[in-house]
Amino acid sequence: MKFNSLLAGVAFITLSACNTTGSITNASDFSNITSGDANITMPKYFFTDEVNKTCKMKKDNSNDFYSNSLYPKFDLADPSAYKWLSSLADYSWNEDHKKRSNSLDVYFHQLTDKMEFLTNTLTNSVIDGTMDTQAPLAISLMMTWAEADVIMDTTTVTEIKSAIKSGTFTKCYQGKGKENAKCLWHSAQEAARYAGQFAINANLVKPYMNYRQLTITENYLNAMYHKYIQPWYVTSGAGDTSIDRGFYQMGHGSISVLAYAHWKNNKKLAKYAFNSAFKHIDALVMEQGLINNNSFRGVRGYWYHGTALNNMLAMVALAEEYNYPVTDEIYTKLTDAVNFMDRDAEEHLAWLESLPRNSWSSKTYVKWNGKDIYVGNASWDHKNARNYMKNSAVFLDYLSETYTKGTINKDRKEYKIFNYKRKDSVSDQELGFNPTCITR
């Protein structure tokens, strides 16, 4: 398999029949981690020790938007659903991204719908006691994907950096709001998301794997970690010294790192994921609850604010489960970020358009409170506006009200549109898990 040859020269963690724990052995694996692992606990199901039985997920048969709506029940024993899931082995995200996606619109649902379907099925199975039936089918699917090297042909961060160095790289939005520009960073970002979501599912079924299945999963996860999870996180998150380009899916990559750390039972890496993520959150949430980059992204600034907030709050929820302490300052900042949404989205856009720019032609930065805020990845075309709360952040209101002292004004149009548009969604593809399934 390609992922075996890919990691030639990389030291592997020794496997045992029922354990895949170990230490980080390669310099690229955050070898500079100095934080200890004291007090970190690993919840049984990655996101919780006990799945909240009231969160059992089901789909509305009227939903015709997501491809997984073709199957009204989360049941891997359904031959049609199983066939649809297994078809991922024949899919190339890299090729699809090249053909259909641009800086504004990214068609990633072939990946996220299938990962969500599997996670929801397994989570429901924990609730209703059917894991003995569903887990072997899930493992079979995951072996099919691993042996087919799903995602492993995707453009890497290393390749992108080489393109930058050679002068053949074009920035997303060309760095000046060009919606149709190709965005190579999206390819690596979505690969890291898939890898993290695969790891979440692997954690859920790990107790049901035999030695061969553990070995295949271990090798596949190691390959994806080295090639996508770790490089993406260092480039966009943990290693971003400027911390000014926003906060996005999978806790801006930290959830994928955490899922891998959980598989390894590596508390040191888990603590590092939290340390670096909260450093990022602390730097990005500014006065008035505005979030650097996200809240300023042109006609979708209000909408992308919800992306950042959703993923930041998910890290708070996970921190609680891993016994990682969150400072009062973080809670205060996130409360402000929740209260930010109690404003008129159209008025917010008008305010953004009134801010001075360093160059009106490039639209790369706006100036606010003495800061240069990057908006090179923003559309300013009003036909692309999203003047409501981020509907793919399905449980943004729940997370806001559960983990902060902020309030969501449910009488505002921004909330009502969000509430309508999320009506057919049953989980959160931005996070890779359903936060309402956490038993607190």
C-alpha positions in Angstrom: 0.0 0.0 0.0 1.2 3.5 -0.7 0.9 4.7 2.8 3.4 2.0 3.9 6.0 3.1 1.3 5.3 6.8 2.1 6.5 6.4 5.7 9.7 4.5 4.9 12.3 5.9 7.2 9.7 7.1 9.7 9.8 5.3 13.1 6.5 3.6 13.8 4.9 3.0 17.1 5.1 -0.6 18.2 1.8 -2.4 18.0 0.4 -4.9 20.3 -2.8 -6.9 19.8 -4.9 -4.5 21.9 -2.8 -1.4 22.2 -1.4 1.2 19.8 0.0 3.7 22.2 3.5 5.2 22.1 5.6 8.3 22.0 6.3 10.7 19.1 9.4 9.5 17.3 9.9 11.9 14.4 11.2 15.4 14.4 8.2 16.6 12.5 5.9 15.3 15.2 6.0 18.3 17.5 9.4 17.2 18.9 9.6 20.5 20.6 6.7 19.8 22.8 7.6 20.6 26.4 4.2 20.6 28.1 3.7 17.7 30.4 0.7 15.4 30.3 -0.4 15.7 33.9 -4.1 15.9 34.5 -5.1 15.2 30.9 -7.7 12.4 30.7 -8.8 10.6 27.5 -12.6 10.3 27.3 -13.8 6.9 26.2 -15.5 8.0 23.0 -13.1 10.7 22.0 -15.5 13.5 22.7 -17.2 12.2 25.9 -16.9 9.5 28.5 -20.7 8.8 28.2 -22.8 9.5 25.2 -25.9 11.6 26.0 -28.8 9.3 25.1 -31.0 12.3 24.2 -28.8 13.2 21.2 -29.7 10.1 19.1 -29.7 11.4 15.5 -32.2 10.8 12.8 -32.9 12.4 9.4 -35.9 14.2 8.0 -37.0 12.3 4.9 -37.8 15.6 3.2 -34.2 16.5 3.2 -32.9 16.5 -0.3 -29.8 18.6 0.0 -27.1 16.4 1.4 -26.3 13.1 -0.4 -26.6 11.1 2.8 -30.3 12.0 2.9 -30.8 9.2 0.5 -30.7 6.9 3.4 -33.3 7.7 6.1 -31.7 5.5 8.8 -28.2 5.4 10.1 -27.7 1.7 9.5 -24.6 0.2 7.9 -26.6 -3.0 7.3 -28.6 -1.2 4.7 -26.9 -2.5 1.4 -27.5 0.8 -0.4 -26.0 2.9 2.4 -23.0 0.5 2.7 -22.4 0.6 -1.1 -22.6 4.4 -1.1 -20.1 4.6 1.7 -17.7 2.1 0.2 -17.7 4.1 -3.1 -15.4 6.5 -1.3 -12.6 4.1 -2.2 -13.0 5.2 -5.9 -13.1 8.9 -5.2 -10.2 11.4 -5.6 -10.8 14.6 -3.6 -7.7 16.0 -5.3 -9.1 15.6 -8.8 -12.6 16.7 -7.8 -11.2 19.8 -6.2 -9.3 20.7 -9.3 -12.3 20.4 -11.5 -15.1 22.0 -9.5 -13.9 24.1 -6.7 -12.6 27.7 -6.5 -11.8 30.1 -3.7 -15.4 30.9 -2.9 -17.1 27.5 -3.4 -15.6 24.2 -2.2 -17.3 20.9 -3.0 -16.2 18.7 -0.2 -19.4 16.9 0.7 -18.3 13.6 -1.0 -15.9 13.4 2.0 -17.8 15.0 4.8 -21.2 13.4 4.2 -19.7 10.0 4.4 -17.7 10.7 7.5 -20.7 12.3 9.1 -22.9 9.3 8.3 -20.4 6.9 9.8 -19.9 8.9 13.0 -23.6 9.4 13.5 -24.3 5.7 12.9 -21.6 4.7 15.5 -22.7 7.3 18.0 -26.3 6.1 17.7 -25.1 2.5 18.1 -23.5 3.4 21.4 -26.8 4.8 22.6 -29.0 1.9 21.4 -26.6 -0.9 22.1 -26.0 -2.1 18.5 -22.2 -1.6 18.3 -21.7 -5.4 18.0 -23.6 -5.2 14.7 -22.5 -1.8 13.4 -18.8 -1.8 14.4 -17.7 -4.7 12.2 -19.4 -3.2 9.2 -17.7 0.2 10.0 -14.3 -1.5 10.3 -14.8 -3.2 7.0 -15.5 0.1 5.3 -12.5 1.7 7.0 -10.2 -1.1 5.9 -11.5 -0.6 2.3 -10.7 3.1 2.4 -7.3 2.6 4.0 -6.3 -0.1 1.5 -7.4 2.2 -1.4 -5.3 5.0 0.0 -8.2 7.4 0.1 -7.0 11.1 0.3 -3.3 10.1 -0.1 -3.1 11.6 -3.6 -4.1 15.1 -2.4 -1.8 18.1 -2.7 0.3 18.5 0.4 1.5 21.5 2.3 5.1 20.6 1.2 4.0 20.7 -2.5 2.3 24.0 -1.9 5.4 25.5 -0.3 7.4 24.3 -3.3 5.0 26.0 -5.6 5.3 29.2 -3.6 9.1 29.0 -3.8 9.1 28.4 -7.5 6.7 31.2 -8.2 3.9 29.0 -9.6 1.6 29.3 -6.6 -1.5 31.6 -6.7 -3.0 32.7 -3.4 -6.6 31.9 -2.5 -8.7 34.7 -3.9 -5.4 35.8 -5.4 -5.1 37.7 -2.2 -7.5 40.3 -3.5 -11.0 39.0 -3.4 -11.0 37.1 -6.7 -13.8 34.5 -6.1 -13.0 32.2 -9.1 -9.3 31.9 -8.3 -8.1 28.3 -7.5 -7.2 27.7 -3.9 -4.6 24.9 -3.3 -4.7 25.4 0.4 -8.3 24.1 0.4 -7.1 20.7 -0.9 -4.7 20.2 2.0 -7.1 21.6 4.5 -9.9 19.2 3.5 -7.4 16.3 3.5 -6.6 17.1 7.1 -10.3 17.4 8.0 -11.0 13.9 6.5 -8.0 12.5 8.3 -9.3 13.8 11.6 -12.8 12.6 11.0 -11.5 9.2 10.1 -9.5 9.2 13.3 -12.6 10.0 15.3 -14.4 7.0 13.8 -11.4 4.8 14.4 -11.4 5.7 18.0 -15.1 4.7 18.3 -14.5 1.2 16.9 -11.0 0.6 18.1 -12.1 -1.9 20.9 -13.7 -4.1 18.1 -10.6 -4.3 15.9 -8.4 -7.4 15.6 -4.6 -7.2 15.3 -4.6 -6.9 11.5 -7.3 -4.2 11.5 -5.4 -2.3 14.2 -2.2 -2.5 12.1 -3.8 -1.2 8.9 -5.6 1.6 10.8 -2.4 2.5 12.6 -0.4 2.7 9.4 -3.1 4.7 7.6 -3.5 7.2 10.4 0.3 7.6 10.8 0.5 8.3 7.0 -2.3 10.9 7.1 -0.9 12.5 10.2 2.5 13.0 8.7 1.3 14.1 5.3 -1.8 16.2 6.2 -2.8 16.7 9.8 0.5 17.8 11.3 1.8 19.9 8.3 -1.6 21.7 8.0 -1.8 22.4 11.7 1.7 23.7 12.0 1.4 25.9 8.9 -2.1 27.4 9.7 -2.3 27.1 13.4 0.4 26.0 15.9 3.2 27.4 13.9 1.5 30.6 12.7 3.6 33.3 14.5 1.4 36.1 13.2 -1.9 34.5 14.2 -4.0 36.7 12.0 -5.6 34.5 9.3 -8.7 33.3 11.2 -10.0 30.1 12.8 -11.8 27.4 10.8 -12.9 23.8 10.6 -11.9 21.0 13.0 -10.8 23.6 15.6 -8.5 25.1 13.0 -6.9 21.6 12.8 -6.5 21.0 16.5 -9.4 18.6 16.6 -7.7 16.4 14.0 -4.5 16.5 16.1 -6.5 15.6 19.2 -8.2 12.7 17.4 -4.8 11.3 16.4 -3.5 11.9 20.0 -6.5 10.0 21.3 -5.8 7.1 19.0 -2.2 7.0 20.3 -3.3 7.6 23.9 -0.7 10.4 23.8 -1.6 12.9 26.5 1.4 15.0 25.8 0.3 15.6 22.2 -3.3 16.2 23.4 -2.2 18.9 25.8 -0.1 20.4 23.0 -3.2 20.6 20.8 -5.1 22.4 23.5 -2.2 24.7 24.5 -1.7 25.8 20.9 -5.4 26.1 20.0 -6.2 28.3 23.0 -3.2 30.5 22.3 -4.7 31.0 18.8 -8.1 31.7 20.2 -6.7 34.2 22.7 -4.9 36.1 20.0 -7.8 36.1 17.5 -10.8 37.2 19.6 -10.5 41.0 19.9 -12.4 43.9 21.3 -16.2 43.8 20.9 -16.0 40.1 20.3 -14.7 40.6 16.7 -12.6 37.7 15.4 -9.5 38.6 13.4 -10.0 37.7 9.7 -13.3 35.8 10.2 -15.5 38.7 11.2 -13.9 40.9 8.5 -14.4 38.6 5.5 -16.5 41.0 3.4 -20.0 40.0 2.5 -19.6 36.8 4.5 -17.9 38.4 7.6 -20.9 37.8 9.9 -21.3 34.3 8.6 -17.6 33.3 9.0 -17.7 34.8 12.5 -19.9 31.8 13.2 -17.4 29.4 11.8 -14.7 30.6 14.1 -16.9 30.8 17.2 -18.4 27.3 16.6 -14.9 25.8 16.4 -13.6 27.7 19.3 -16.5 26.7 21.5 -16.0 23.1 20.4 -12.4 23.3 21.8 -13.9 24.5 25.1 -16.3 21.6 25.2 -13.5 19.1 24.4 -11.2 20.7 27.0 -13.8 20.1 29.6 -13.9 16.4 28.7 -10.1 16.1 28.6 -9.7 17.9 32.0 -7.8 20.7 30.3 -8.3 24.1 32.2 -9.7 27.0 30.2 -8.9 30.5 31.6 -11.5 33.0 32.6 -10.1 35.3 30.0 -11.0 32.9 27.2 -14.5 32.5 28.5 -14.9 36.2 28.7 -13.6 36.7 25.1 -15.9 33.9 23.8 -18.9 35.5 25.6 -18.1 38.7 23.8 -17.9 36.8 20.5 -21.3 35.3 21.2 -22.8 38.6 21.9 -21.3 40.0 18.7 -24.0 38.1 16.8 -26.7 40.3 18.4 -26.3 42.8 15.7 -27.6 43.5 12.2 -25.5 41.5 9.7 -26.2 44.0 6.9 -25.1 46.9 9.1 -22.0 45.0 10.0 -21.2 44.6 6.3 -21.7 48.3 5.7 -19.4 49.0 8.6 -16.7 46.7 7.1 -17.0 48.5 3.7 -16.4 51.8 5.5 -13.1 50.7 7.0 -10.0 52.2 5.5 -7.8 50.0 3.4 -4.1 50.0 2.8 -4.9 49.6 -0.9 -8.4 49.9 -2.4 -7.2 48.0 -5.5 -5.8 45.0 -3.7 -8.3 44.9 -0.8 -5.7 42.9 1.1 -6.0 44.6 4.5 -8.5 46.8 6.3 -7.5 49.0 9.3 -9.3 48.7 12.6 -8.2 49.8 16.1 -4.7 50.4 14.8 -4.5 46.8 13.4 -4.1 45.6 9.8 -6.7 42.9 9.4 -6.2 40.5 6.5 -9.2 40.4 4.1 -7.4 39.0 1.0 -9.6 35.9 1.3 -12.9 37.8 1.2 -15.6 38.4 -1.4 -17.0 41.9 -1.6 -19.7 41.1 -4.2 -23.1 41.4 -2.5 -24.6 38.6 -4.5 -22.4 36.3 -2.4 -23.6 37.6 0.9 -24.6 35.4 3.9 -26.3 37.8 6.3 -27.2 35.2 8.9 -25.6 32.9 11.5 -23.5 30.1 10.0 -26.0 27.3 9.3 -23.4 24.5 9.0 -22.4 25.4 12.6 -25.5 23.4 13.5 -25.3 23.6 17.2 -23.8 27.1 17.5 -26.7 28.3 19.7 -26.3 25.3 22.0 -22.6 25.7 22.3 -22.9 29.4 22.9 -25.5 29.0 25.7 -23.9 26.0 27.3 -20.2 27.1 27.4 -20.4 30.9 27.7 -22.5 33.5 29.5 -23.5 35.0 26.1 -27.0 35.1 24.8 -28.5 34.4 21.4 -31.3 36.7 20.4 -33.7 34.2 18.7 -36.0 37.0 17.5 -33.4 38.4 15.1 -33.6 37.6 11.4 -30.0 36.4 11.5 -31.0 33.6 13.9 -34.3 32.7 12.3 -32.6 32.2 8.9 -29.9 30.1 10.5 -32.6 28.0 12.4 -34.5 27.4 9.1 -31.5 26.5 7.0 -30.1 24.0 9.5 -33.4 22.1 9.9 -32.3 19.1 8.0 -28.8 18.8 9.5 -28.3 16.3 12.2 -24.6 16.7 13.1 -21.8 19.1 12.7 -19.4 18.5 9.8 -17.2 21.4 10.8 -16.3 19.6 14.1 -16.6 15.9 13.1 -18.9 15.1 16.0 -22.2 16.2 17.6 -21.4 18.3 20.7 -24.9 17.7 22.1 -23.9 14.0 22.5 -21.5 15.1 25.3 -22.7 14.1 28.8 -21.5 16.9 31.1 
